[in-house]
Amino acid sequence: MGKRRLPLLVTPGFIQSRWDYRHLPNIYLVYFKNFLNELEGEMRKVAGFFGIKVDEAQWPSLVEQVTFIR
């Protein structure tokens, strides 16, 4: 039996269609690699973009809860 392939959901056209709108004030593009390399910093950027205020004492717990590595 041949290998089953999943459809490629993120095509160059898909990416370009989002990239074209990156300058708009209600668009915030994130890069998965950045979340892997600097999770807390990226979380802070996203929170800032959405105007979410987080108590400094809560950050370690939040980062631990959403970490990609367990």
Secondary structure, DSSP 8 states (H G I E B T S, - for coil): ---------S-HHHHHHHHTTTTSTT-----HHHHHH-HHHHHHHHHHHHT----GGGHHHHHHHH-S--
